[in-house]
Amino acid sequence: MTRQWLAVLFVVFSIGLAQGDDRRPNILFIVSEDNGPELGCYGDPYARTPHLDRLAAQGVRFENAFVPYSVCSPSRAAFLTGLHPHQNGQVGLATHKFAMYREDTPNVVTLLKPAGYRTGLIGKLHVNPASAFPFDFTAIPGANFQRKQDAGDYVDEAEKFWAASEGKPWFLSVNFPDAHLPFLREAHGLPEHPQTAGDVKPLPWVGADSERLREVTADYYNCLARLDTWVGKLLDALDRTGQADDTLIIYFGDHGGQFPRGKGTVYEGGLRVPLIVRWPGRAEAGLVREELVSTLDLVPTIVRATEIPAPPELTGRALQPLLEEAMPSNWRRYVFALTTGSFPRACFVQQSVRDERFKLISSPRPGTENLDAGTYLDPEHPHHVVSGLVPEERAAVSPSTEAAFQRWEHPPRYELYDLENDPHEWVNLVEDPAHAETRQRLIAALEDWQRRTRDPFSDRENVDAYVEEQLDYLDLRYRKQKDFRWTYLETFAAWREAAK
């Protein structure tokens, strides 16, 4: 099916190119690491992000944008393919040998190249197999989390890419390393005036406060300020090419920040991200949209902008109806997400569904230990992070916050949150009779989505088999096995085929 579809795509665009179609925009992805909506244009009081604020003023800012999985590899595979992680197979970190089911899964590169686009990637890909993404140009492939390589090099490489494109339409994805851990206060002289603990407060969904946490949080904001500077320099470089007016720019974070109840979870702190679209002549400057959108919508948006035939199984929606001041008909009611913990020592399977007000979290193995929570709450966890809590910080939290932490560590079957009155998800309403109808509606919506997308995790046997294999590899011995392959890559693919 995939090969037949690609053949059709090639014929369609061979005809289009012969007719001299010059309407297709250049496309620039600007992707930031571990970046929730902690930006000035999103109302964050501590953010120093003038360039991103200006970009938002020049385009459309999406207030309610989400990723389908709040860890790097699954998120990136999703926005590159337009498929949920359980659809493409990348349900964990590429560095831990998780991968897509098939190398021939359609993606932005294999979609655009037959259409005559030159394609480029600056920064990490972090999706397996890398051969599935045959970019024409790649540079700075490492993660660069220590920021040993100046982010100015990313801009230099972008200029090289543009200079070599020779009039062809292009797609370029620039992936900046900030604000991934470690949160470096300064790198290569930036920011010039870093913030310190006295300038900020912890993120509101963390639930704890201390001088140490404020210091860590200040350095997160310093990372975002540094990111902002380089986004500004990248946009200036694009302006110098004379192609800015012909370029669709999409800026977004790959998931939320690495703080408790953020990255790795299906809480809002992990799933909600900034998303800004600037497209001169097509996107209304200064517009703010409240609709629920997803990074799964980026491939459909590109497909529509370039008039490429849509590949099969896409679940996202093109964003074009939201780029102007109009009410789209029949926009989505729900967004969905998954986590598996991303590698064995953080293993726990959960799904979530939310509408404009309520959020349901489903844990198919209720009451068991959520190892991912331990990376933030348990200093004895082998992967405990500096942005997590130490015992004295946890001991000082309120009783309601401690109850939420315990629920995170050993989740019940379902959780329900009223995001209008409880935006940081502290009070579980799942047993409240007043919300019984909402609970059942969201459960039905989640189950319907799992059926429609052929989600292997809808089958408890698949969940148990997946978790049992993960727990068998807590020693990470697979990392030394050259040809190791997780069994889900075959069993889940077969299950999905049988579920057609």
Secondary structure, 3 states (H helix, E strand, C coil): CHHHHHHHHHHHHHHHHHCCCCCCCEEEEEEECCCCCCCHHHCCCCCCCHHHHHHHHHCEEEEEEECCCCCHHHHHHHHHHCCCHHHHCCCCCHHHCCCCCCCCCCCHHHHHHHHCCEEEEECCCCCCCHHHCCCCEEECCCCCCCCCCCCHHHHHHHHHHHHHCCCCCEEEEEEECCCCCCCCCCECCECCCCCCHHHCCCCCCCCCCCHHHHHHHHHHHHHHHHHHHHHHHHHHHHHHHCCHHHEEEEEEECCCCCCCCCCCCCCHHHHEECEEEECCCCCCCCEEEEEEEEHHHHHHHHHHHHCCCCCCCCCCCCCHHHCCCCCCCCCCCCEEEEECCCCHHHCCCEEEEECCCEEEEECCCCCCCCHHHHHHHCCCCCCCCCCCCCHHHHHCCCHHHHHHHHHHHCCCCEEEEECCCCCCCCCCCCCCHHHHHHHHHHHHHHHHHHHHCCCHHHCHHHHHHHHHHHHHCCCCHHHHCCCCCCCHHHHHHHHHHHCC
